[in-house]
Amino acid sequence: MISSFETNQLNPGVSSAVNLGTVFNDDDKEVFGHTPQERLKKTWIQFLHHVIGEPTYSFTLTMRPVYGTRRTSTKINDAVSALSWFVNVLNSRCFGHGYRRQDIELGFFAALEGLGPHEQPHWHGVVRLPEQLSNAKFLEAFQHARRKTKRLGRQFDLQPYYEKSWLEYALKTGADSVHPEFIRVGTY
């Protein structure tokens, strides 16, 4: 028979006292040379590169000017509805109306910012074209989708994706600006 003394020697007691200050750090402290917000942003960027691949174009789309006060939730709903319509028209123009049935679409990511009281909501994002889609057809489809989306303003910017820090710039306001419905793998 094994005594309780022998059992305790086989399984030494483990202290449950953990210094939570070393486990959980606030934004002011650094862990491995990075603040938690920087680590989260790097994780998002790695995730987006993994999901979308190497983008072809980067863009900024501005919503129509907002006059007077509006709730932030109203600004978000308007912006999400407008971009959802824009992406649908863009994919339809690029691949035809049956693009969902054909399982073809653009690789796409967009983040929303400009939701402050005196700010103009706008989207920053990237698009990856599949190999079978020409640049000329995409550019025509982009202009068509922009004209057909009534809530978008006149200000926009579309450039070939050459600046590798664009995703970091798009995520500068943090993870709250990311809307999962605008993370699309697309067709390769």
PETAVEN-V63416 format. One record per residue. N is the residue number from 1. PSI is psi in whole degrees, -180 to 180 (999 if undefined). Layout:
BEGIN
n->[N | N]
psi->[PSI | PSI]
END
This chain:
BEGIN
n->[1 | 2 | 3 | 4 | 5 | 6 | 7 | 8 | 9 | 10 | 11 | 12 | 13 | 14 | 15 | 16 | 17 | 18 | 19 | 20 | 21 | 22 | 23 | 24 | 25 | 26 | 27 | 28 | 29 | 30 | 31 | 32 | 33 | 34 | 35 | 36 | 37 | 38 | 39 | 40 | 41 | 42 | 43 | 44 | 45 | 46 | 47 | 48 | 49 | 50 | 51 | 52 | 53 | 54 | 55 | 56 | 57 | 58 | 59 | 60 | 61 | 62 | 63 | 64 | 65 | 66 | 67 | 68 | 69 | 70 | 71 | 72 | 73 | 74 | 75 | 76 | 77 | 78 | 79 | 80 | 81 | 82 | 83 | 84 | 85 | 86 | 87 | 88 | 89 | 90 | 91 | 92 | 93 | 94 | 95 | 96 | 97 | 98 | 99 | 100 | 101 | 102 | 103 | 104 | 105 | 106 | 107 | 108 | 109 | 110 | 111 | 112 | 113 | 114 | 115 | 116 | 117 | 118 | 119 | 120 | 121 | 122 | 123 | 124 | 125 | 126 | 127 | 128 | 129 | 130 | 131 | 132 | 133 | 134 | 135 | 136 | 137 | 138 | 139 | 140 | 141 | 142 | 143 | 144 | 145 | 146 | 147 | 148 | 149 | 150 | 151 | 152 | 153 | 154 | 155 | 156 | 157 | 158 | 159 | 160 | 161 | 162 | 163 | 164 | 165 | 166 | 167 | 168 | 169 | 170 | 171 | 172 | 173 | 174 | 175 | 176 | 177 | 178 | 179 | 180 | 181 | 182 | 183 | 184 | 185 | 186 | 187 | 188]
psi->[139 | 131 | 165 | -28 | -45 | -36 | -42 | -29 | -34 | -37 | 84 | 147 | 145 | 132 | 134 | 4 | 113 | 134 | 99 | -20 | -29 | -22 | -49 | 121 | 144 | 180 | -23 | -25 | 153 | 145 | 123 | 33 | 6 | 143 | 158 | -37 | -39 | -41 | -42 | -43 | -43 | -39 | -44 | -45 | -43 | -43 | -47 | -41 | -37 | -42 | -49 | -34 | -158 | 117 | 155 | -40 | 151 | 151 | 160 | 128 | 125 | 140 | 164 | 152 | 142 | 122 | 135 | 180 | 142 | 147 | 150 | -39 | -35 | -41 | -43 | -47 | -44 | -45 | -42 | -44 | -44 | -45 | -34 | -45 | -44 | -48 | -39 | -46 | -40 | -49 | -40 | -41 | -34 | -40 | -2 | 167 | -18 | 26 | -33 | -42 | -34 | -7 | 46 | 132 | 168 | 146 | 133 | 140 | 139 | 145 | 141 | 138 | 177 | 42 | 6 | 172 | -35 | 32 | 156 | 121 | 138 | 157 | 137 | 137 | -177 | 155 | 137 | 124 | 141 | 161 | -34 | -5 | 125 | 155 | -40 | -44 | -40 | -45 | -40 | -42 | -38 | -47 | -41 | -47 | -37 | -41 | -35 | -17 | 101 | -30 | -10 | 144 | -173 | -22 | 128 | 163 | 128 | 122 | 153 | 144 | 101 | -19 | 109 | -16 | 8 | -40 | -39 | -43 | -42 | -30 | 16 | -25 | 0 | -178 | -20 | -22 | -7 | 131 | 116 | -27 | -11 | 27 | 103 | 129 | -46 | 180 | 143 | 999]
END
